[in-house]
Amino acid sequence: MDLTPNDWQCANLPPLAIACPDCGSAAGELCTSHGGTRARNSQVHRGRTAAWSQARIDGNPAVRLILDAAKTRRAMHGKHAAELLDAHGHTAEAERIRRAVSERNGLLSAKQAAALILDEAEGDETQ
């Protein structure tokens, strides 16, 4: 059975970049279903998506800092995330969050700020 993803799958299933902890498919291969008898063509296992998300977060110290702080605080605003980053030496990310807070008329949570930084960092890597 061929587990090599096609172009659509590569573009729309980014968790394929890591190995699947559920079915054991290697990085770059499709997940399997039904005891390994069929390839999952349009989705991956939840465990693979969770592992991919965690790897993205762990790869960015600024995002990890915000999300760890957001776990202990109940409602953390984007401006608080910017202050936290600034205090820990992530000044470029802090400025980007401050601009985003201003652009969105103050409507930016800490988790949204973390997602913004993560998406922009990954966008810079692909260019």
Disulfide bonds with the S-S distance in Angstrom:
none
